[in-house]
Amino acid sequence: MLSIKSKLFGSMTIFSKIIAGEIPSYKIAENEKFFAFLDIFPLREGHVLVVPKNETDKLFDLPDDYLSEMLLFAKPIAHAIEKAFDCNRCGISVVGLEVPHAHIHLIPINSANDLNFTQAKPKALDESLKKVQERILAHL
């Protein structure tokens, strides 16, 4: 289910292209409304993006029921991240400046600085991403 913008203008966000399978990803979970996959430029190992399949630019422009369902979809993923990585908790962040498609970041953290998006985010290697994916999926 894509937005009117995509249907009218034919432009899809990079996240919609990932959801559609046009761009490969390391999928963590999916249902009829949401898609979760590894960030290939992670702040920390285990960094997951959760996106609605509906193209909406800003997270808080999502309908209330959709927003609450998104958090419920993310909850078992967050628990799996906490089990898969040595961290105090799974942090959540909404930045949304880099892609005009609502999304949340789930990141294993030990301090508030682990959510600092101004630090360098090098591209992760494919073999590393595959191992991270397997670690999270083992706990879902």
N, C-alpha and C positions, 0 to 999 in steps of 0.2 A: 504494500500500500504506500504509494508515493504521493507527495504533495502536488497541489495544483500547479505550482511553479514548475516542477519537473515535467508534468504532463504537457503543459503549454509550451515550455521553452526547450524541452529536451535535455536540459542540463541536470545532471545528478551530482550530488556531493560525492566526495571520495568515499564516505561511509556508505552511501547507497550503492556505490559500485562494489564495495566489499560485500555488502549484504546480498547483492545480486550475483555474486561469484565472478564478477568481471575483473576483480583484483583479488589475488589470493590472500588469505589471512590464516591466523592460528586461532580457530574458533574454540571458544570455551563453552558457550551455551547459546541456545536459540529457542524461541517459541514464536507464536504467530505475531507478536507485537514487538519483540526485542531481540537484539543480537549482541553477544559479548565476545570480544576477541582481544588478543594480546596487542599492546602498543609496541610497534617495532622500534620506537625511540623511547624506551622506558626510563622513568626516573629511577626506579628500583626493579630488580628482577621480580617478576610476578605482577607487573603493572598491566591491568586489564581495563579496557574501555567498554562501557555499556551504552548502547545507543538504541533509540526507538527506530522501528522500521519506517515510521512516518517522518518525513523530512520536515522538521520544525527547527528553526534557527536557535531559539532561546529555550533553555530547559523550562523556565517558569511560564512559558507560553503554551506548554502542553496542558491538555484538559486535566482537571484534578484527579479523576480516576486513573488516567493514563500515568500520571506522575507517581501516584501511590503504587500502582502496579509495577512500575519500573524499579522502585526501591525493593519491593517484594521479590522481583526477579533477581536483583543484585544480591540479596541477602545470602543465599546458599553459596554463591560465588565468593563473597567476602569471607565466609566461614572456611571455605576450601583454601583460600589464599592464606588465612591465618594458620591453618594446619600444615600447609605445604612449605612455608617459609619461616625462618627464625625472626619473628617480629612481635612487638607488643600488641599490635592490632592491625586491622585493615583500615587505612584511612580512606576518606572519600573527598573528592574535590570536584568542583564545577568551575571550569575556566571558560571554555567555549569560544575562545578568540581565534583559534587556529583553523577551525572548520565550522562553517555555518550550518551545523547540524547538531542539535542538542545531544549531549553526552555527559556521562559521569566517569571519573577516573577512580578505580579501586587500586590502592597501592599499599603493599605491606610496609608498615612504618614502625620505627623505634623512637623517633623524635619529630617535632613539628617541621624541622628542616628537611625531612624526607619528602615533604610536599612542596618544596621550593621549586617552582617551575622556571625560575630564572637561571638555574644551574644547567650545565651542558647535558644534553640527552643524546649520546652517541647511538647510532643505529646498531641494534643487536644482530648478532650472527644467526643465520637460519638454524644451525644445529643447536644453539643455545635456546632459541625460541621454542623449538620442538621439545626440548627437555623441560622447559618451564611449563609448556602446555600439558605435557604428560603428568607433571607433578601436581598441577591444579586439578586436572581431570580425575586423578586417582583419589581425590578427596571429595568429589561431587557425588 
